[in-house]
Structures are given as C-alpha cells and as structure tokens.
Amino acid sequence: MDYGFVRVAAAVPRLRVGDCKWNAQETIKQIDEAIVQGVQIICFPELGMTGYTCADLFFNHRLQNKAMIALQRVCQHTKGKNIIAIVGAPLMILNQLYNCSFVMIDGDVVGVVPKLNLPNTGEFYEKRWFASGRTDINSVELWSGDVPFGHDLLFLTNNFGFGIEMCEDLWCPLPPSTQLCVQGADLIFNPSASNCITGKHEFRRQMLCQQSARTHCGYIYSSAGIGESTTDLVFSGSTYIAENGEIIAEGERFLPNSSMIVSEIDIERLRSDRERNTNFNLDKKGTYRKIYTGMSIDWVEPIHRTFNPHPFLPSPEESADYCNDVLTIQTVGLARRWEHTHADTLVVGISGGLDSTLALLVATRAADFLNIDHKKVIGVTMPGFGTSGRTYQNALDLMTQLGVEQIEIPIGEATTQHLSAIGHDISIHNSTYENAQARERTQILMDLANEYNGLVVGTGDLSELALGWATYNGDQMSMYGVNAGIPKTLVRYLVNYVASIEKEDISRTLKDIVDTPVSPELLPAENATEENGLQTEIAQKTEDNVGPYELHDFFIYYFLRYGFSREKIAYMANLAFADEYESEEIDKWLETFMKRFFTQQFKRSCMPDGPKVTSVSLSPRGDWRMPSDMNIF
C-alpha cells in the first residue's frame, strides 16, 4: 500500500555534448535503474539528448534529427515499463526551435512542454537559438502521432497530477508552477541546466524550498552535470527533491559519473495543506489542458524517505532560535493577559515536574517583560499522598533560585476529610482518590488567586490535552494555560534548553527535573519508605499507563496536522521508531491514543485560553472543533 506516497527520481546521466546516441543509452540505463527501485516518475536534465552547451550547433539539422532519433529510442524503451519519464531535447516546429521536455509513458509521448522563459543575459543566450513557449501552437506531429504541445499541460494519473516548468521558469517573478499547482498539479518537475557559480547553490535551494512551500507541492529538480562543455561554464549536476518547503533528498554535486536521487512525495500531506489554505484556489487564471494518462503504477517497498520521530522538535542548528521563539510567544501571551486583567500576582502550582517548571519559567519571564518583581509570582507547593521527596525538593529549590514568593499547603488532611464526607474508603486508590487530590489543588490555587488578586497559570500541556490525561475541573482548569500549545516532548526540550543557558544552580535543578520520570504523583508507592512525610520513590509513571510521550506526540502531529489515517500513522511510526519500538507496541499505544482522543473531547471543549505555539493546537475556539460525543474512528 502506498499510503498516498509517490516515488520520484531526479537523474543526471553522464553526458557527451552532441552525442545523442550515447546520451540516449545513458538515459535508458538510469530508467532501468529507477524501475528496479520502484520509481514512478523520473526527471532528466534540460536538453538531455543533445547537451545544453551545443550553442550554434542547435541549428544543425543533423543534430536536430539525431536528437529526435535518440528521443524515440528512449521513448520506445519505456514500452511495457511501469514508469513515467521526462526527457529534454530541442524540437523544430514551423521553422522555430523550442527547448522542450517530453513526457513518455508506455512507449508513447503523451505531451510536450516547451520552456516558457528564456534567459538571455550574462552567460545565457537562449533567445539566439530557441523560441519561447508562448505560442499558439497546441500540438505537434511526432512518430507516435499528434501530441499535445504547450506550457498549459497538466498531466493526471489515477493518483496524482503533475506539471513541468524548465530552469529559468523558476527564477522569473511569476513561475509557471504557481498556476500549474493551483490548477491541480501535486508535483512539479524542473528539467534544468543551471551552471555553477559561487553562492548560487544555496540560493537555488532556497528558491526550491520557497516555491514548494508557497504552492504546497512536491518539487523535483534535475540539472545538467559535468559532461557539459566547460568552454565558459561549469555545471554541477545538482538534484533536489523538495516537499512543502523542505528538501527531503539532495544529490552530491560534481560527480564524474551518472547519478540519481530517489524519494517519496506525500501527496496526502500536500493536499491536506491545500484544503486548509482558504486562499489556495482563489487565483486560478487561464485554461489548462488536462492529459489523462490513466496510469496507475504499482507500489514497491521499501520506502526511501525517512520520518522525523520528533516532529515538534527543532534541528540542532535551529535550536536556540526556535526555543527562544517558543518561550517568547508564551511569555508575551501571559504578560498581555496579566496586564489586561489588572491582576497583582500570578499563581502557579509547583510540583517539581516538567510542566509546572516550564510554566514557572514563563511566569518569571513575563514578570521581567513587564518589569514586575518576581515576588509577584506566587509558587504554591501542595504535597499529597504520592508526592516524592525528589520532586518536592526540586520545586522548593527552583522557586528559591528564581526568587518567587513561596506558599506551601499540604492537601492530605483536606482530601482525607473530603473523601470521608462522600463516603469513600481512603484505602481504595481509584480515580475518585486521585481526582479528589487534583481538584483540591485547583481549589486552593483558585482561592489563593482571589486572596492575592491573582491569575492562576495553567500548567497542562498539549499532549495531556490530546490524551485527556487531566482531571476535569482539576488540573484541566486555570485562568490562562501557557503550556496548552506545547507537546510533552517540546516541554522537556525547552526546560533542557533553559538549563543550558542559566546559571549553575538553576541549571542543576532543571537538569534533575528533566531526568525525573513524568508522574502525577497521586498514588502512594506500595511498601515504600517515607522521609519527612514524603515518598522516597515515585509510584506512578505516566508513560507506563498511557504510553511513551514521544510516540503520542508523533501521533498527535500527523493526526491533527494532516488528518492521516490510523493505518498511515502506524506505517510511518514503524519506520520512524524502527530501532526503538516493536510494531505491536506502536499499535498498542496508537490504539490508546485514538480511544482517549475521541472520548476526552469534553475536557478540551471548555479548556482555558492559552497561546498557540506550533502548527498544532487543540483550542476549541480556533484550531480544533469536534463534538464531544464523536464516534471513535
């Protein structure tokens, strides 16, 4: 099953300028190699049958004829083959020479796309030899009969659509690929012959990323290699495969022999972004001819591309900027709410765990942003039946190190009295026992906010919201949820980042918090010893109950961001976590995620305000609206 992926290749055959027979043979070799790898569409460089650097020899009729013979040979080779090939050659029509890309399927040319924008400055002289594709000619007679001709061709298979623009077309102010994508092309292929000069490589990568992001497309680029003439220019054989703003495959440059890169484009992901972009289809202009190929190419394993197991986390080189952006968004959001409500203080429940730690760090940053003393941030510790000495001490240390006001209110006596009042046996450690503690803590925070004219800062994160791992009207509730848009893996990453930039004492505490198992600490450990009334070990480990957060965050990203099916998410997760989890374990926790996500919407429907931080949010006022009684998929 292809799960919406299409396998593409960008190839650069070894080339001899003007030796069309040789060039055809090298092209055929790479087509055969691509077939072995299960490639569905392969793109070759511009003017690949002749070479781009033939100069005035393009007018030579012998070269033109040999190019057509070579082209026909390549085309015939695709007969009975499970592949689409895009090959470049010059084509004479009515005494005008065109720089063309030929789309070959099963032994036939199904369409010819001429280059639209011809460079004619600096080292380029294309208008000396070629005519622009802006022409009234809409078909051409080839060996296979009358074939559609023009830059307005949109090729459709049973699974996806694609279009072609050539080299300079990408560099112009209005690339043809923009309209091609708006008209229905999921993929854009660019046969190119872009010479190499200092700095051009990185600029070209940026252009590819930007255009694929702007048009939500897969962009496959193949440029002429070092076999071209070096009379005045050098060509590097650059190849790229981009998807929605990201380079997912890139070939090595300046290789002495033929080269090819292969990867998969996720058509379903691209279409998901287009569906959400309400402006995507507003600028359709002109009429485009659709070429229905009727082709459905068999899927062949294995998949070439990889999947980031931690989609919410930045790359190492982006880490500092990314983390500072996230923290700033949280800080400004909380500061604005603090300022607007005219509250005197911020009230934060501090457990010594990751979420409350991040909330406290943001609260003190908000105080700094507004030039308010840290003593106006009130940190509240509320030790209960399962509180461990480690988390309790970390909570105290962090509050002291950050200079916030500290209040300690143990909840054991009040919770015991409450459970007794409702007739619950305190030795029965069920959800009533656990949730009573969470609600007692929330009541304390809310009442303290009244007492100190404060704003209760929520600590729950995006992962907990998705799983419903929160007590309704307990830790689910606050006056502003600064972590509501941040998944657990990112919470841990952010705290670790702050540890790397803070002074030694704060850093030491934060690192120990990062190393502490995630736990709500609502259950006492069996047969555990106590020290000063606190547990010496942590009884509850959240990930033992609901599963690893790194898996859930992976599920959250692809389910909420792109709406992928359970089967596709499982397929991708098995590839992303191949060295960490067995398939059965991934399936188990994915089932847990799905069940909890669909049964816990009622907690999200009335969640407090909080800032959106990443591309995924569960706010019922914006990104995610769902009936609370939705049937499970």
C-alpha positions in Angstrom: 0.0 0.0 0.0 1.4 3.4 -0.9 -0.5 5.5 1.8 -0.6 8.5 -0.6 3.1 8.5 -1.4 4.5 8.7 -5.0 8.1 7.7 -5.6 10.1 10.1 -7.8 13.6 10.4 -9.1 15.9 13.2 -10.3 18.6 11.8 -12.6 21.7 13.2 -14.2 23.2 10.8 -16.8 26.8 11.0 -17.8 26.7 13.2 -21.0 28.7 13.7 -24.1 27.9 17.0 -25.8 26.2 16.4 -29.2 26.5 12.5 -28.9 22.8 11.8 -28.9 23.1 8.0 -29.2 25.4 7.9 -26.2 23.1 10.2 -24.2 20.1 8.1 -25.0 21.8 4.9 -23.9 22.9 6.5 -20.6 19.3 7.8 -20.1 17.9 4.3 -20.7 20.4 2.9 -18.1 19.0 5.2 -15.5 15.4 4.5 -16.4 16.1 0.8 -15.8 17.8 1.5 -12.5 14.9 3.6 -11.5 12.4 0.8 -12.3 14.4 -1.6 -10.1 13.9 1.0 -7.2 10.1 1.3 -7.9 10.3 4.8 -9.2 7.0 6.1 -10.7 8.3 9.3 -12.3 11.9 10.1 -13.3 13.1 13.5 -14.4 16.2 14.2 -16.5 18.1 17.5 -17.2 17.2 20.1 -19.8 18.2 19.2 -23.3 19.5 15.9 -22.1 19.5 14.3 -25.6 22.0 16.8 -27.0 23.5 18.6 -24.0 22.7 22.2 -23.1 26.0 23.7 -24.3 25.7 22.9 -28.1 25.4 26.6 -28.8 25.0 27.4 -32.6 25.1 23.7 -33.4 21.5 23.6 -32.2 20.7 25.0 -35.7 22.4 22.0 -37.3 19.8 19.8 -38.9 21.8 16.6 -38.4 22.0 17.3 -34.6 18.3 18.0 -34.5 17.5 14.8 -36.4 19.8 12.7 -34.2 18.1 14.2 -31.1 14.7 13.0 -32.4 16.1 9.5 -33.2 17.6 9.3 -29.7 14.4 10.6 -28.1 12.4 8.0 -30.0 14.7 5.3 -28.8 14.3 6.3 -25.2 10.5 6.5 -25.6 10.3 3.0 -27.1 12.3 1.7 -24.2 9.5 2.7 -21.8 7.1 0.4 -23.6 5.7 -2.0 -21.1 7.7 -0.4 -18.3 6.0 0.8 -15.1 7.4 4.3 -15.2 6.9 7.9 -16.5 10.0 9.5 -17.9 10.6 13.3 -18.5 13.3 13.8 -21.1 14.7 17.0 -22.7 15.5 17.7 -26.4 15.3 20.5 -28.9 12.2 20.4 -31.2 11.7 22.2 -34.6 8.2 23.3 -35.3 7.3 25.6 -38.2 10.9 26.9 -38.5 11.1 27.7 -34.8 13.3 25.7 -32.4 11.9 25.0 -29.0 13.6 23.8 -25.8 11.2 21.0 -24.8 10.5 18.4 -22.2 8.9 15.2 -23.5 6.6 13.2 -21.2 6.9 9.5 -22.0 4.6 6.7 -20.8 4.5 3.1 -22.1 6.2 3.8 -25.3 4.4 7.0 -26.2 5.0 10.7 -25.8 1.8 12.0 -24.2 2.7 15.6 -24.1 5.5 18.1 -24.9 6.2 21.1 -22.7 8.3 24.0 -24.2 10.4 26.3 -22.0 8.5 29.5 -21.4 11.0 32.0 -20.1 14.4 32.1 -21.9 17.4 33.6 -20.2 19.3 36.0 -22.4 21.7 37.9 -20.2 25.2 37.3 -18.9 26.3 33.8 -19.8 22.9 32.9 -21.3 22.0 33.3 -25.0 18.9 31.1 -25.3 16.9 33.5 -27.4 19.7 33.2 -30.0 18.6 29.6 -30.7 15.1 29.0 -29.1 11.6 30.5 -29.3 9.6 31.0 -26.2 6.8 28.5 -25.4 4.4 31.4 -25.5 2.9 30.3 -28.8 -0.5 29.5 -30.4 0.8 26.0 -31.4 -1.1 23.5 -29.3 0.0 20.2 -30.9 2.9 18.7 -32.7 3.3 15.7 -35.0 5.7 13.1 -33.7 6.4 9.5 -34.5 3.6 8.5 -32.2 1.1 10.8 -33.9 -0.4 14.1 -32.9 0.8 15.1 -29.4 -0.4 18.0 -27.2 2.2 20.8 -27.1 2.3 23.8 -24.7 3.1 25.2 -21.3 -0.5 24.8 -20.3 -0.4 21.0 -20.0 -1.5 19.3 -16.7 -0.7 15.6 -16.6 -3.1 13.4 -14.5 -2.6 9.8 -13.3 -5.0 7.8 -11.2 -3.4 9.1 -8.0 -1.9 12.5 -8.6 -1.3 15.3 -11.1 2.0 16.9 -12.2 3.3 19.7 -14.3 6.6 20.9 -15.8 8.5 24.1 -15.8 12.1 24.4 -17.0 15.1 26.1 -15.4 14.6 29.8 -15.9 10.9 29.4 -15.4 11.5 29.0 -11.7 13.6 32.2 -11.5 11.1 34.5 -13.1 8.7 36.7 -11.0 5.7 34.5 -11.7 6.8 30.9 -12.1 4.5 28.8 -14.3 4.5 26.2 -11.5 2.3 28.5 -9.4 -0.6 28.3 -11.8 0.1 24.6 -12.5 -0.3 23.8 -8.8 -3.4 26.0 -8.4 -4.9 24.1 -11.4 -4.2 20.8 -9.8 -0.6 19.7 -10.1 0.6 18.0 -6.9 4.2 17.6 -8.3 6.3 20.0 -10.3 9.3 18.7 -12.3 12.0 21.0 -13.4 14.5 19.8 -16.0 17.3 22.4 -15.8 20.7 23.3 -17.0 21.8 25.8 -14.3 25.6 26.5 -14.3 27.5 26.7 -11.1 28.9 29.9 -9.7 29.8 30.8 -6.1 26.8 31.2 -3.9 24.2 30.0 -6.5 23.8 26.6 -5.0 22.3 27.8 -1.7 20.2 30.5 -3.3 18.7 27.8 -5.7 17.9 25.6 -2.7 16.1 28.5 -1.1 14.1 29.1 -4.2 13.1 25.5 -4.4 12.0 25.4 -0.8 10.1 28.6 -1.1 8.2 27.6 -4.2 7.3 24.2 -2.9 6.1 25.8 0.3 4.1 28.5 -1.4 2.3 26.1 -3.7 2.1 23.1 -1.3 3.8 20.8 -3.8 6.5 18.3 -4.4 9.3 19.8 -6.4 11.7 17.6 -8.3 14.7 19.3 -9.8 17.4 17.8 -12.1 20.2 19.9 -13.6 22.9 19.3 -16.2 26.1 17.7 -15.0 29.8 17.9 -15.6 29.6 16.2 -19.0 28.6 19.6 -20.4 31.2 21.7 -22.2 33.4 23.8 -19.9 34.3 26.3 -22.6 32.9 29.1 -20.4 30.8 27.4 -17.7 30.8 24.5 -15.3 27.7 22.5 -14.5 27.4 20.6 -11.2 24.6 18.1 -11.8 22.5 19.4 -8.9 19.5 17.3 -8.0 16.9 18.1 -5.3 13.5 16.7 -4.2 11.6 19.2 -2.1 8.2 18.8 -0.3 6.3 21.8 1.0 9.3 23.9 1.9 11.7 21.2 2.9 14.5 19.5 1.0 13.9 15.8 1.6 16.6 14.5 -0.8 19.6 16.1 -2.3 22.3 14.7 -4.6 26.0 15.1 -4.4 27.3 17.7 -6.9 30.2 17.4 -9.4 30.1 13.7 -9.7 32.2 12.2 -12.6 29.5 9.6 -13.4 25.8 9.3 -13.7 23.8 10.0 -10.5 20.3 9.7 -9.3 18.3 10.6 -6.1 15.1 8.8 -5.2 12.5 9.7 -2.6 8.8 9.8 -2.0 6.4 12.7 -2.0 3.4 12.6 0.4 0.5 13.6 -1.9 -2.0 13.3 1.0 0.1 15.7 3.2 0.2 18.3 0.4 -3.5 18.1 -0.3 -4.2 18.4 3.4 -2.4 21.7 3.5 -4.1 22.9 0.3 -7.5 22.1 1.9 -6.7 24.2 4.9 -5.4 27.1 2.8 -8.6 29.0 2.0 -6.8 31.2 -0.5 -5.2 28.4 -2.5 -7.7 28.3 -5.3 -8.6 32.0 -5.5 -6.2 33.0 -8.2 -6.9 30.5 -11.0 -6.1 32.1 -14.3 -6.4 30.7 -17.8 -7.5 27.4 -19.1 -5.2 24.4 -18.7 -5.4 21.2 -20.8 -5.5 18.0 -18.8 -3.8 15.0 -20.1 -5.3 11.9 -18.6 -2.7 9.2 -18.6 -4.8 6.5 -17.0 -1.6 5.3 -15.4 -1.6 3.6 -12.1 1.9 2.5 -11.1 2.4 -0.4 -8.7 3.9 0.5 -5.3 7.2 -1.2 -4.4 8.8 -1.4 -1.0 10.9 -0.3 0.7 10.3 3.5 1.1 13.3 5.7 0.6 12.5 8.7 2.7 12.8 8.9 6.5 10.4 10.4 9.0 11.5 12.6 11.9 10.4 10.7 15.1 10.2 14.1 16.9 8.3 16.4 14.5 7.8 19.1 17.2 11.5 19.5 17.9 13.9 21.7 16.0 17.1 20.7 14.3 20.3 21.3 16.3 21.3 24.3 14.2 17.8 25.9 14.8 17.6 25.0 18.5 18.4 28.3 20.1 16.2 30.5 17.8 13.3 28.0 17.9 13.3 27.7 21.7 13.6 31.5 22.2 10.6 31.9 19.8 8.5 29.5 21.8 9.4 30.9 25.1 8.8 34.5 23.8 5.3 33.5 22.5 4.4 32.0 25.9 5.9 35.0 27.8 4.1 37.7 25.7 0.8 35.8 25.8 0.9 35.5 29.6 2.2 39.1 30.1 -0.6 40.5 27.9 -3.2 38.6 29.9 -1.7 39.6 33.2 -1.7 43.3 32.1 -5.2 43.1 30.7 -6.8 41.6 33.9 -5.1 44.1 36.2 -4.1 41.2 38.4 -1.5 41.9 41.1 0.0 38.4 41.0 0.4 35.1 39.1 -0.4 32.0 41.0 1.4 28.8 39.8 1.1 25.3 41.3 4.6 23.9 41.5 5.0 20.1 41.6 8.7 19.8 40.7 7.7 18.2 37.4 8.3 19.3 33.8 5.0 21.2 33.1 4.9 23.3 36.2 8.6 24.0 35.8 8.1 25.4 32.3 5.0 27.4 33.5 7.1 28.9 36.3 10.0 29.8 34.0 7.5 31.6 31.7 5.8 33.4 34.6 9.1 34.9 35.8 9.9 35.8 32.2 6.5 37.6 32.0 7.4 39.5 35.2 10.7 40.6 33.6 8.9 41.6 30.4 6.6 43.8 32.4 9.3 45.0 34.9 7.5 43.4 37.8 9.3 41.9 40.8 9.5 38.1 40.9 7.8 38.2 44.3 4.6 38.9 42.4 4.8 35.4 41.1 3.4 33.0 43.8 4.6 29.4 43.6 2.4 27.0 45.5 3.6 23.6 46.6 0.8 21.2 47.7 2.3 17.9 48.8 -0.1 15.0 48.8 -0.3 11.2 49.2 2.1 10.4 46.4 4.5 13.4 46.5 8.1 12.3 46.4 11.0 13.9 48.2 12.8 14.4 44.9 10.1 16.4 43.2 9.2 18.3 46.4 12.9 19.4 46.9 13.3 20.4 43.2 10.1 22.5 43.5 11.5 24.3 46.6 14.9 24.8 45.1 13.6 26.2 41.8 11.3 28.7 43.5 14.1 29.9 45.7 16.5 30.2 42.8 14.0 32.2 40.7 13.2 34.4 43.6 9.4 33.9 43.6 7.0 34.0 46.6 6.5 30.6 48.1 3.4 29.1 49.8 3.1 25.5 51.0 -0.3 24.0 51.6 -0.3 20.2 52.2 -3.5 18.6 50.8 -3.5 15.3 52.7 -5.8 16.3 55.6 -8.3 18.2 53.5 -8.5 15.4 50.9 -9.0 12.8 53.6 -11.8 14.8 55.1 -13.4 15.3 51.7 -13.2 11.6 50.8 -14.7 10.7 54.2 -17.6 13.2 53.6 -18.5 11.5 50.4 -18.2 8.0 51.9 -15.1 6.9 50.0 -12.8 4.4 51.7 -9.4 6.1 51.6 -7.7 2.7 51.2 -9.3 2.4 47.8 -6.9 4.1 45.4 -9.2 4.6 42.4 -10.0 7.6 40.2 -12.0 9.2 42.9 -9.0 9.0 45.2 -6.7 10.5 42.5 -9.1 13.2 41.2 -10.0 14.5 44.6 -6.4 15.5 45.1 -6.2 17.2 41.7 -9.4 19.1 42.4 -8.3 20.1 45.9 -5.1 21.6 44.5 -7.1 23.5 41.8 -9.5 24.8 44.5 -6.5 26.0 46.6 -5.0 27.8 43.6 -8.3 29.5 42.6 -8.9 30.7 46.2 -5.4 31.9 46.5 -5.9 33.9 43.3 -8.9 35.5 44.9 -6.9 36.2 48.1 -4.0 37.8 46.3 -5.8 39.3 43.3 -4.0 36.8 41.2 -4.2 34.9 37.9 -4.0 31.1 38.0 -1.4 30.0 35.4 -2.3 26.6 34.0 0.5 24.0 33.6 -1.1 21.3 31.4 0.5 20.6 28.0 -0.8 19.7 24.5 -0.1 16.0 24.9 -2.1 15.8 28.1 -5.0 17.6 26.4 -4.9 15.3 23.4 -5.0 12.2 25.7 -7.4 13.7 28.2 -4.7 13.0 30.8 -6.1 15.6 33.2 -8.8 15.8 35.9 -11.9 17.6 34.7 -12.3 20.7 36.8 -9.0 19.9 38.4 -5.7 20.5 36.6 -7.7 20.8 33.4 -8.8 24.2 34.6 -6.9 27.5 35.1 -7.2 31.2 34.1 -4.5 31.0 31.4 -2.8 27.9 30.1 0.7 28.8 29.0 1.6 25.2 28.0 -1.6 24.4 26.2 0.1 24.6 22.8 3.2 22.7 23.7 3.6 18.9 23.4 5.4 17.0 26.2 8.5 16.3 24.1 8.9 20.0 23.5 8.3 20.8 27.2 11.2 18.6 28.1 13.3 20.1 25.3 12.6 23.7 26.4 13.4 23.0 30.1 16.6 21.4 29.0 17.4 24.4 26.8 16.9 26.8 29.6 19.1 24.6 31.8 21.9 25.1 29.2 21.8 28.9 29.4 21.0 29.5 33.0 23.4 29.9 35.9 24.8 26.9 37.6 22.3 26.4 40.5 19.2 26.8 38.4 20.8 24.7 35.7 21.4 21.8 38.1 17.8 21.9 39.4 16.4 22.0 35.9 18.5 19.1 34.7 17.3 16.9 37.6 13.7 17.8 36.8 14.3 16.8 33.2 15.7 13.5 34.4 12.7 12.8 36.7 10.1 10.3 35.4 6.8 12.1 34.4 4.2 11.4 37.1 1.0 13.0 38.5 2.2 11.7 41.9 -1.3 10.9 43.1 -0.7 7.4 44.4 1.5 6.3 47.3 4.1 3.7 46.5 3.4 0.2 47.8 5.8 -0.8 50.6 7.7 2.4 50.1 9.5 4.2 52.9 8.7 7.8 53.8 11.1 10.5 54.8 9.7 13.7 56.4 6.2 12.5 55.3 7.2 12.2 51.6 7.6 9.2 49.4 11.2 8.1 48.7 10.2 6.8 45.3 7.7 7.7 42.6 4.8 5.2 42.4 3.1 6.4 39.2 5.0 6.7 35.9 2.6 8.2 33.4 4.2 6.6 30.4 3.7 3.2 31.9 -0.1 3.9 31.8 -0.7 5.9 28.6 2.4 5.1 26.6 5.6 6.9 25.6 5.0 10.6 25.0 7.4 10.6 22.0 5.0 8.2 20.3 1.9 10.1 21.3 3.4 13.4 20.1 4.2 11.7 16.7 0.6 10.5 16.6 -0.7 14.0 17.5 1.3 15.7 14.9 0.3 13.6 11.9 -3.3 13.1 13.1 -4.1 16.7 13.9 -1.8 18.5 11.4 -2.6 16.4 8.3 -5.6 14.2 9.2 -3.8 11.0 8.3 -5.5 7.6 8.8 -4.6 5.3 11.7 -3.0 2.9 9.2 -0.8 5.5 7.7 0.3 6.9 11.0 1.2 3.3 12.1 3.1 2.8 8.9 5.1 6.0 9.4 5.7 5.4 13.1 7.1 1.9 12.4 9.6 3.5 10.1 10.4 6.4 12.4 10.9 4.3 15.5 12.2 1.1 13.9 15.1 0.9 16.3 13.1 1.7 19.4 9.7 0.0 19.5 8.3 -3.2 18.1 5.3 -2.9 15.8 3.0 -4.5 18.3 3.9 -1.8 20.9 3.3 1.0 18.4 -0.1 -0.4 17.5 -1.0 -0.8 21.2 -0.2 2.8 22.0 -1.8 4.1 18.8 -5.0 2.4 19.8 -4.7 4.0 23.3 -4.2 7.4 21.6 -7.3 7.0 19.4 -9.6 5.9 22.1 -8.5 8.5 24.6 -8.6 11.3 22.0 -12.1 10.6 21.0 -13.5 10.0 24.4 -11.9 13.1 26.1 -13.0 15.9 23.9 -15.4 17.3 26.6 -12.3 18.3 28.6 -10.9 20.3 25.6 -14.3 21.9 24.8 -14.1 24.1 27.9 -10.3 24.5 28.2 -8.9 27.9 29.3 -7.3 30.4 26.9 -3.7 29.8 26.0 -1.3 30.7 23.2 -0.9 28.7 20.0 2.8 27.9 19.6 3.3 25.3 17.0 1.3 24.4 13.9 -0.9 22.1 16.0 -3.4 23.4 18.6 -6.4 21.9 20.4 -8.2 25.2 21.2 -11.9 24.8 20.7 -12.1 28.5 19.7 -9.7 28.1 16.8 -7.9 25.1 15.5 -9.9 22.1 16.7 -13.6 21.9 16.9 -15.2 18.5 17.4 -18.4 17.1 19.0 -17.7 15.6 22.4 -19.7 12.6 21.6 -17.9 11.8 18.3 -17.8 8.1 17.4 -14.3 6.6 17.5 -12.8 6.1 14.1 
